[in-house]
Amino acid sequence: MTRALPTLDGSRVLMGLLPAQLSEQYAQLERYGFILLFAFIWLGVFDRVLWPLVGVVIRFIG
């Protein structure tokens, strides 16, 4: 029996903080996480969401 090493990205912590119904829905999406990650990169979601947040943090820091 092989056991997979869980990811170290904190997604399980988020699952524990969500209400039960949302946690169940989030758990169902978990198996598609890698595909969703590639889709978000390909569609440019990170460019529109992540980089503005990075800009805010950089302005805040210095």
C-alpha angles and dihedrals in degrees: 000000000000123000123207119232108243117237118260097219098103096248091130090054089054090049090055092051096050123089113264097260094048091044091056092049091048091050090054090055092049094085089058095047097110092048091047091050092055091045092052091049093047093047092048096241091141091052091056098040110024102043095054088052090050089051091053092050092048092050090048094050098047 
